[in-house]
Structures are given as C-alpha cells and as structure tokens.
Amino acid sequence: MLRRAAAERVRHDAARDRQRLAARGELRTSVRRRVCAVMLVTRPSRLRPSLFQRESRARIFTHDAPGNAPCTPSPRRGGARCSARRMARMTSHRIGVLSFVIALGLTSTAHARRVEISGPVEVIQVDDFDHGRSRLIHRVRDDRTGRQYELQGASPDLRHGTRVRVSGRVLRGVRRDGARVLVAPPGEQLSVSVLQSEVTAAALVTGSRKAVVLVVGFTQDGKTVACSDTAIAATMFTATASVDSLYRETSYGQLSWQADTDGNGKPDVFRIAINDAGNDCDNATWRTLADAAATAAGVNLGLYEHRLYVLPSTVACSWSGYAQVGCGSNCWAMVATCDRGDVFAHELGHNLGLYHSSFDLDDDGAIDATCPWGAWPGGGQYCDDSDVMGISTNVWRQVNGPHKDQLGWIPAGGVVTATAGGVYTLAPLEMSPAAAGLPVLLRVPRPTTGGDYYVSFRRRIGYDSNMRLDYADRASIHTRPSTNTLLVGLLSDGQTFADPTNGLVITQASHDTTAVRIAVSTTSTCGNGVLDPGEECDGANLGGATCGGCAGTPSCTVACKIDRSGCTNGVCDVSETCTSCPADCVSGGAVCGNGVCEAGNGENCVSCPADCAGRQSGRLKGRFCCGFGASNPVGCDPTKCGACTTQSGSVCCGDGICNGTETNATCGRDCPH
C-alpha cells in the first residue's frame, strides 16, 4: 500500500511538471527523477541509465555490498547504469523501503553543494492585502546556466537591474515560482557582491507610460474574470476616477498612462484564454502562456513598457497583487481582482520603483508591529493609508511627500531644506507648488543619525478627499531609510514632534485652508538662551511664562518647551484660591458612578443622578434624592442618604468650612485641627 501511494504521488507530480515545462520549452531534472522513482516502484527492470543524471542520486541504491548494488555510476555523463537482473532479485520489501526513501528525498530541503552565480537582480513585491502580509523577493538569472535563483535573506537594498555575484547553497527539492532557492550556509551570511549598479530610473517615471492590460481566463477549469473589458478599461484609463487620472493628479501632471498605444482607437485591454488551470498559482507559467496567447491574437507586446495581467479573483493564490519593483521600461504586474482600482495603481506604483507606506510611530527605523487604526492585520506594513502604496481598500488617494520626491515629481522650489531653525510655510501637498507659489515639502536633516525627516501638509482635496480624517489638516512627518516610507508623526496645531538624539523639535504652529506654518528648532538654536522661532523658552529664559494663579514655577525642557508640571503640589497654599488654582484648591474627590452620593464633594441629583437619585423597591413614588439638604424639592429619605442630606455641596479650600475630603494637610485654613 505504501509503495502504491508513493508511486501514485510521484507519477502525478511528474505529469503536472511535464505539462508546465512543456509550455516553457524546458525539462527539469527533477521531472526525470520523479519518473525514475515511479519506474523503481512499479517496473524496476525498466530503469534506464539516462534517468539518473548525478552520481549522488545513484548512490542512494548502494546500501548492499558493492557486488550487489543494483545501480552503479555510469562512466558517461555521470549517469547510472542499472542491472535489470539485480533489480529483479531485490525483495519486494527492499523495493518498498527504497521507494519510500526516494519519495522523501524528492521533497527534502537539505542543502546541496555550494554554487556561485552571477546575473541581474529581479525585485518582486507580493501583496496580500486581506491578511496584511507582504513579501519582498530578490531573484537572479545566472548568466552561465540560465537558471533562476531566489536569494533568501538578501538585503532589501538590492535594486532591480543590479548585476551581482552570489555564493550560497541551494535548497534541494525546493522551487518558488519555478526558481531554485539560494541560501546562506549555516552560520554564515549570503555572499552578494555588486558588479554593476542599476541604471538610474529617474527619467523613467515621467511622461506617458505605455501599458497593456491582458485579461486572463483559464480553459481547464473555466475560471474567468468577472468584469467586462469596458469596465476594466474605465478603471485603468478612461473613467473620471481611474489609474491614469490618479497619477496625473499626484504627479502634478508629469505622468500618465496611455490608453491606445497601438493606435486602433480603443483602449489596450485584451481578453485572452490560456490552456491551464487557476488552481496552483503557477504565475510564471501563466505569464508565459498569456504572452503567447496575446501574440497569437495579434497583440504586439513589444509596444508596451508595462504588462498588467488581470486574473480571476478565484485563482488559488494567497495574494491580491504581484509585481516587479523599479523595472524601468520592461515591466509586468499581476492583480487577482478586476474592480479594485487602487490595487491596479498600487502594483503599477511598484513598477515605477515605489515600495510600501508604513508606520514607525516610535521612530526606531523599524516598521511597527501594530497599527492604530483598530483591528488591522499585518501591523504597520500597510498602515500609512494616506498613500495608495498603503493598504488597498478600494479607496483612491495620492502618494505621500517622500514618494513624490523620490520619483522627481516635485519641481525645483517645491522642496525646502531646514538648514537652521525657523518657521517654514508649506502649501498642501495636493496643490501644485507652481500654482500655490509655496513649497509643499520640508526636508529636515538629521545630523546625528543621518537621513532626513520629510514634513508635508495634507488636506482633503481631489483624490485625497477620500483620505482618513486623521491625516487631514495635519502635518505628516516621514522618514525613508531604505525601501518603505515610514510615518513617524502626525501633528495638529500646537503639537510637537521631538527627536532628542538629533536635537530637533518640529511643531505645527498654525494652519489655514491654504498653508501650514511649521516651526523647526535645532541644537544650534535651542540652548543659546535666546527665544528663537519655534521655541517657547530657552534655558532660564521662560519668555514671561508663569504658573498663573498657582504658587509654583514653570521650567524649560531640553527641547525648549514650557513644562508646567511643577506648578501644582496638591496643597492649597496661602496665595492660591479656588479660582486662581483649582488644581490645588478644589477637591476632586467625588467619583460619579461609584454608587456613593458624595454630596460633600458636590454630587447631587442633578450633577450625578447615577449616585444620588434612585427608587425604593423600583417604585417612582418611593423615589429618593440626596445632596440638596432640607431644600430638596424631590423629597429626601435620610435612611437612604444619611448625613449627606445636610452637607453643603460646596467644597473649596478657603471658604471657611472644613468638609468633603478636606484635611489639615490639604487645607489647613479650613481644617486647623
């Protein structure tokens, strides 16, 4: 039974791989090995030398004495010569054990020998919006063998098109989207040497981009894309709210998506069918088959810089989007949805070189594990949803400030650098700097840790009308250490972001509908004893700040902000009154809702009906009320209210009455003993 099950499994896998590889014009050794395993299990006498290509595979069978080995290394091409007579002499038990060992070996993840490859890097972003998961993939196609390898553990800083030399070990029997997996040897790091940096992509993110949309159906299982071609063309090119319109707005008119590159008078959306099933997410094969089908249908794919494959939402893939990152003029992207336009825009944003917009509210340079927007899967990876490169929820919005700066969309004069402390005025990021006559992005260098803070002002204008209210009329502060942009702070008027390590304080001083005023304080100004712009105080110079009517003294923080925590001490001093310093002189002992009518601390039927008004035996006529003494208009029940019926509702230190929570320690004037 075990032998039959193992044979059936490898036979099924071999048939599936042959079908896929036939579409690519390839035949992998792993398929030949599976066929060998089937023959060993079912017809050992027909095992041919050509089925084994490596001596290490032949040695699997040499557990007997050398003279009895059923398969020995072939002198030609490292294969194996198998004796049918010896195979026939093996017991069925031994064959069963060997078949089981081979079946396990085919799926083993043990490290194979070390290899060295060289070639260009391909960067791919995998987006699973529904579960908040993403994966960044780096692949290299070896110049010498043409084999493709996925680099497990590669630095995220590797860019698409960079030529590298990589040394590592291959995971045996593992394929990811058709690529072998290259890992670091145990206890080491993956060795990656850059041979040539990627070509600068700045010139590739402006102008009219040429994209073709291939709507893919599957003939083997009948999976098709539900949306019509007209609807998909509207989402991509022609509707008022479309990918093309969004990018025109967010780039200040510098980038668009051309609808009719082939010049036939129709948007370039083509529906095709491929002879495959959508049940295994073999997306490399799907792209190959789709390209072949489109070419056979007369589509000239050579005209286009981007190929966008729209798949049925029912395909067996764990992602919504899958796209190359920063791929220049030869790009592809895949989406497993047809009616979520922001997924289209997101994946094409990856093509342009954008990574995700994430949260880092503790400003430690790492993506947060949680997101403040409630039950949000995946933590902070997609959390900055002020940008279309954040989570996809079928809501259109622009990209953030550092992303616009990265792609070169903000013209000269639209970015200002805070080389010193001062107050800087910014127009909303949604407005063209030329039209507003103001910059839209403030860059604040970080002198100690390196890099910059990017400050922008967001308003609900245009595509950002859909933006979450939490971002509106506030300053957004971002960093961009490597790949993702990281939102580290949101400020409304009067709020401050401080970075003591770099000696920086950023404050949103004020705003109106046309601009925001951002005050920046640096170590070059804070601490000099002079009140510079953006500072509330500086050392002993408090700028006239006081504690009001309280007896304490304010202090100045290292960030040059007033600290009034020392103004109160919980004791009503001689110079303090209930009016001038209520924090010290007015009792705060009453807690409404604790089930006790604290009339001495001001609770009564009006101020706290939860504690002071009730019913006896659930009858309205038995209602009682505490806290008004003899003048109680409702009618008081002393058995319920006790002494509270005669206490005053006023509790203030200095009124000459020692009541409520007042004691000699807290109010010696009213309670001398």
N, C-alpha and C positions, 0 to 999 in steps of 0.2 A: 504493500500500500504506500509506504514511504517512497519507494523507488518510482512508482507510477505518478505520485503527486509531484515529485521533483522534476520528472521528465516533462510533465504537462506544463509546469511553470516555466521552465527554460524554453520549451517549444513556443509557448505563447509570446514570451518576451522577444525571441528571435524573429518571429513573424512580424511583430509590431515594428521592431527596429529596421527590418529589411524594407518594409513599406515606407517608413520615413526617410531612410537613407537613399532609397531609390529616387525619391523626389529631389534629393540634393546631388545625386550622381556620386555618392560616396558609399563605401562599405567598411564599417569599422571592424577591427579585430575582435571587439567584444561580441559581435554577432557570430563570427566564426567560432568563437569559444563556446557560445551557447549551443550552436549546432553540434559541436563536438560532444558537449555534455549530454545532449539528447541521444546521440548515437551510442555513447558509452553506456547509458542507462538501458536503451532499448535494443540496439544492434551492435554490440561491441566488436563483432568480427568485421564490420564495415568501416571502422575508424581509419581515416586516411591521414598520411603524414602532413598534408597541406593544411589540415585544420588546426594544427598547433604551430604557432609562429615563434615561440620563445622557449629556450631550454628550461627556464624556471617552471613553465607550465608542465613540461614533460616530466619533470622530477616529482610531480605530485604522485605519480603512479609507481615510483621505485621504492616502495616500502618493503618488498620482498628482497631476497638475496639477488645480487646483480644478475645472475644467470636466469632468474625467473621474472625479471622486470618485463611487464607487458609492453611498455613504451620506452624507447631509448632515444637519445638525441639524434636527430638526423644530421649527417655531415653536410647537408646542403641547406642554406638559408636559416640555420638554427631551428629547424622544424623537428618533428618527432616521427620515427619510424615505428609502427605498431605491428606486432605479430598477432595475426588472427588466431593462430593455434594457441598461443599463450593466453590470449584474451578468452578463448573458449574454455581453457582449463580452469579459469578462475571460478570460484564458487559464487552462487547467487548472493550469498551473504556478503562476500567481499565486494561484489559489484554494487550492492545496495549501499554499503558504507561509503564506497568511493563516490557514488553519485551524490550522496548527501554532503560529503566534504566539498565536492565541486560546486554544488548549489550554494553552499555557504561562502565559498571562495569568490564566487561571482559577485557577491554583494559586500565583500569585505572592504572596510575603509582603512586598512593598514597602509602605511606609507610605502610607496615604491621607491626606486632608486632616485637619486638626486638628478635634476635636469637643469640646464641653463637655456633660456630662450631670449630672444630679442625681437622687438617689433613695436608698432604704435599702440598706445593705450586707447581703449574704448571705455567711456564712462556712461553708466546706465543708472537711472533712478527708478526704483519700484515704489509705487504709491498705493497703499491700502487705506483709503480714507475711512472706510466704515469701521475699522478697528484701530485707527490711529497709528498704523505701523508703516515704516518705510525702510528700504534697504538700498544702500549705495554700492554698486558693483563696478569693479575695475577688471577689464579683460585685455589680453594681449594675444594677437595672432602672430605666431612665430614666423619670422621671415624664411627660415630654412625649411620647415616641415609643412607650413600652412595650418598647423593645428592651433586651435584656440584654447586659451587657458584663462580661468578666472583666478585672480590674485586674492586669496583670502588673507585678510589682515593688512592690506595695502593702505598707505597713508591716504586720507581723504583729499589731501592737497594735490594728488596726481590729476592732471588735466587731460581732457580728450585730445588726442593727436600727439601727445608727448611720446618720443621714442625712448624706450628703456631697455636695459638688460636686467633680467630677473633670474635669480638662482633659488631653487627650493626643491621640495619633494611633492610628487603627485599623489593625491588620494586615490588609491586603487579602487576601481569599480564605481567611481562617483562621477556623474555628469550633471551639470546645471545648464539647462537650455543648450545642450549639445557641447558645452565646453568642459574640458578637464579642469580639475581644481588643484591649484598650486598653493602649497602651504609652507610655512617655515618649519625646518627640522625642530624636534623637541628641544626646548631650552634656548632657541635662537630666534632671531627676527628675520622676516622675509627680506632677502637681499635685493634691493632695487637701485640700479644706477641709471641716472638720466643721461641719455646720449644726445638728445636734442629737445629743446623746449617746444611747446605747442606754438603754432602760428597765432599771432595776436588776432583776437576776434572782434576788436572794437569796431572795425569798418563793416562788420557783417550784421550789425544789429540796427541799422538804419536803412531807409529806403523801402522799396516794395518787395516783400518776400514772396516767393513762388511756392505754393503748396498745392498738392493734390490729395484729395480725400478718397480712399478706397474703402467702400462699404462691403464687408466680407461676410459671405454666407457659407455654410458647410453642407455639402451634399450627402455625406454619410449618415448624419443624424438629424438633418433638417433644420439645424439652428440658423435663424436669420435675424437680421437687425430690424427691430420693430418700426423705427421712424422712417418716414418717406425720404427719398433723396432731396426733395424740395425743402423739407423741414431741416435736414442736416445742412444743406446749403445756406439756409437762413441763419442757422446757429453760427456757422463758420464765417460767412461772407456778407450776406445781403440784408439781414434784419437790422432794425434800429439798434437793438441790443445784440451785438454779435462779437465774435473774437476780433474781427477786423476793426470794428468801431471802438472796442475797448482799447486796443493797442494804439490806435490813432490818438485817443484822448490821453492815455497815460504817458505816451512818449512826446507829448506836445506837438503832434503831427509829424513826427520823424520816422515812424514805422507803420507799415500797413501790410495787409495780406491780399495779394492779387487774386481776384475771383476767376478770371478767364485767361489763364496763361496760354492755353492752346489756341485761343482766338476763334473758337467756334460759336461765340455768342452765348454760351451757357456756363454756369459755374462748374468748376472742375471737380465734380463729385461723380464717381463711377461705382456702380454696384456690380460685384463680381461674385462668383461661386468657386470654391476650391474643393477638390476631391479629398476631404479629410473630415474628421470629427472634432467637435469642440470639447472633448471630454478629457484632455490630458495637458492642456496649456503648453503645448509644444510651439511656442510663439516664433521661434526661429524658422521652423518648417512652414508655419502659417505665412510668414512674410515672404518666404521664397515662392511658395505656391501662389500667393496673391499677386506678386510681381509678374510671375509667368502668365497668370490668367489675364491681368490687365494688359500686358504686352500683346497677348494673343487677340485681345478685343480691340486693339488699335490704339491704346493709350501710349503716348511717347513719354515714358518716365524720365528720360534724360532732360526734359524741360524744367524739372522741378528741383528745388532745394530741400523741400520737406515732403515726406510721405506720411500722411496720417491715416492709420488703419483703424476703422471703426468696427468693433466686434460686437456680436450679440451679448447682452448682459447675462446670458445663461451659460457662457463658456466656463469651464472648470478652472478658473484662475482665481487666485486669492487677492488680486489687485484690481483697481479701477483704472490705473494709468501706468504706463511702462515706456520710458523714453530715454534717448541719448541726451547727454548734457554737454552743451557747448560744442556742438558738432559742426559748426560752420555752414557750408553750403551743400552738404550731403548728409541729410538727417532723416531719421524715422522716429515716429512716436505711435503708441498704440493706446486706445481707450476702449474699455469694456462697458460703454454707455453711449447712448445716442442723444439724450435730451438734457444733459448737464453741461451747459456751455462753459462753465468755469473749469471743468475738467479738461476740455479742449485747450483752453487758454493756459492752464497750469502746465500741461505736458509740453506744449509748444514753448512756454517760458523756459523749461529745462533745455530744449533745443537751443535757445538763444544764450544759454550759459547761466541761468538763474538756478540757485538752489532754494531751499525752503526758508520761510519766515517763521522764526521760533521765538520762544520766551526764555529769558535768563534774568529773572527779577532779582536774584541775589548777586548778579554781576560777577560771577566767578568764571566766566568763559565757557561754561558747560550748559547744555540745554536742560531746562528744568524737568524734574520728574513728574510734576503736576501742572495743571493749567487752571487758572482762577475762574474759568467760565463754567464751573459745575462739573457734571459727570462727563468728562472729556476723555475719550480713550487715547492712550499713547502719550500722555504727558504734554510737554511743551513743544514737541517736534513741529506740529502744525498750528500752534496756539495763536500766533500773531495773525489773526484773520482780518486785519486791516489791509492785507495784501493777498492778491489772488494766488500767490505762492504759499499761502497757508492752507488751512483745511478747505476742502471742497464741499459746499453745502448748496450748490446751485444758486449762489448769490454772486453777482458781478461786483467787482471793485478793482481799484487801481493797484499798482505796486507801491511799496514804501520808498522812502527817501534814499537809503543806501542802494537799493536796487536800481533806481533811476540813475543814480550817479555811476554805478558800475557799468551800465550799458551806454553811458555817454549821452543820455537824453537831456541832461540839464545843461543849458548853454553857458558860455562864459559870462560871469557876473551873476549867475544863478546860485552859485555856491560861495559862501563867505567863510573864512577861517578865523577862529578866535585866537589870534596870536597873543592877546593880552586880555585882561579883564575889561568888561564893559557891557553895555546894553546893545543888543542886536535886534533889528526889526526884520521879521520874515513874513512874506505873503503865504497864504495857504498853499500846501503842496499841490493841490489840484489846479491851481492857476498857473498859466504860463508866466515865467519870470519877465519876459519881454512885455507882456500886456500889463502885468502888475507894477512893473518898474521897481521891483524889490527882489532880493534873493529868496529862494524857497528852501534852502538847506544850509544849516550851520554846522561846520566841522570843527570839533574841539579836540585838539591833540592831547594825548595822554603822555606826559613827559617821562613818567617812571616806568609804566608797564608797556608803553608803545601802543601804536594803533590810534584810533580816533573814536570819539563819540559823534554820532550824526543826529542832529536835532531838527525836527520838522514840525509843522503845524497842520493838523488835519481838520477839515470841515466836511460836512455832508453836502457835497457839491458833485453834480454829474454822476458818474458811476459810483462815487463814494456816498451817494445818497442812501445806499444800502448798508453802509458801514455800521458796525456796532456803536451804540451811543457812548460806550466807554472811551472811545478814541476821539469823539467829536469835540471841537473847540479846546483841544488839549495839545500840549507838546508831546511828541513821541521821541524817546531817546533810544538809539540803536547802537550796536557795535556790529562789525563784520570781520571777525577774526580770521576766517578761512573760507568756509563754504556757506553755511546758513547765515542769514542776518539774525541778530539776537536783540529782542526788545528788552531793555533793562529798566525803563521807567516811563510813566505817564504822568504829566503834570497839568494841573489846573491853576488858575490864578492864585499866587501866593505860595504855591507848593514848591519844594526844593528837592533836588537830587544832589547828594554829596558823595564824593569819592576822595576820602582822606588820603589814600595811598598816592594819588596823583595830585593832591592839593587842589581839587576842583569842586566848585559849587555851581550848579545850574538851577536857575529859578525862572518860572514863568511869572513875570512881573504883572502883565495885564494883556488883554486882547480885546479886539472888536471883530466885526464881520470881515474886515479887510486885512488884518495883520495881527501878529503877536509880538510882544516885546520880551526877549529872553535876556536875563542878566547872568553874566558869567563872572565868577570870582576865581582867581588863581592864587597860588602861593606867592606870586610876585607882588600881589596887592594885599591879600589878607595877612595881617600881622604887622603891617607897617604903621599902625596907629592912626591911619587916615581913613575916613569913610569914603571908599571908592564906590563906583556904581555897582549895584547888586549886593552891597554889604549893609547889614542892619547895625553893626557895631564893629569895632576893631580894637581888641585888647581892652584897655581901660576906657577907651572912648566909646561910651554907650549911646552916643548920639542923642542924649536927653531922655533916654528910656527910663521909666520908673516902674514901681510895682502898683501904681495907682494909689488907692487908699489903704493898702496893706503895708505892714511895717517893715517887710523885708527889702532886699536889694537884688535886682536882676544881675545876670552875669553874661559874658560873651563867650560863645563856643569857638572852637578852633576853626570852624567854618564861617566865622564872622556873622553868626546869627544870635539874636537875643534869646536867652534862656531864663524864664521866669519861674522855674521850679522852686527857687529859694525864696519866693515872695510870701509863702504861707507856711505856717507851722502847726496848725490845728488849735492854737490858743488865741483867744480874742484879747490882744494887747490893748493897753490903755489908749493908744492913738487910733485904734480901729473901732468901727461901728458896723452895725448890720448892713448899712447902706454902702459904706466905703469898702468893706472887706467881708462880704457874705461867706467866703470860703472858710474864714476862721470864726465868724461870729454868729452865723445862722446854723442851727442844728440840722444835720441831715440824717438824723437817726430813724425817722419814720420810713417804714417799708410797706407801701401799699400792696396788699395781696398776701401778706404773711398770716392773715387770719386774726390779727390783733388790732383793735381800733386804738391807735396811738394818738389820742386827742391832744395830749400834752405836747406832741410834736406836730400838731397842725392837721391831723386827719379828722374828717367828719363825713357826714352822709354825702356831701357834695364833692369834696376832694377825693374821697376814697370809699365809694359805696360798697366795694368788694369786702372791706373790713368792717365798715361802720353801719351798714344798713342790712337788715335781714328780716326773716319771718319766723314766727314761732309756730311750730307744727305745720309749716307750709301754708298758713292762712294769712291773707292780706290784712285782715283786721287785727291780727296779732303782730303786725309789723313793729319793729323797734328801731331806734336810731340813736347812735352815740355821737357825742362831740359838740353839742350845742348847749349843754347845761340846762338851766331852768327855762331858757327861752326856746327850747327845741319845739319847732312848730309841728313836728310829726307825732311827738309823744314818746317819751323816753322810758325805758324799762331798766331801772337800777340793778335788777337782778342779772340782767344781761350785760349792762355797761359798767357797773360798779362805779369807782371813784372818777372814771373818765367823764362822767356826766357833769361834773362841777369844775373840771380843769379848763384853763384857758387854752384857746387854740394858738396863741402867740408864743413862740419860743425864740427869744432873741437875747443874746448876752448884752447886758447893758440896760434892759428895761426895768430893772429893779425886782424882778420876780425870778426866783430860783425854781425852775420847773423843767419838765421834759427830761432830756438826757444831760442837762447842765450839772456840773460838779464844781467843787472848789478848784480842781486842777484846770478845767476848761473855761470856767467863768467865775473867777474869784470875786468880781464885782457884785454879781447877783447871789453867789453862794459863798459868803465869807467863812462859813464854818464847815 
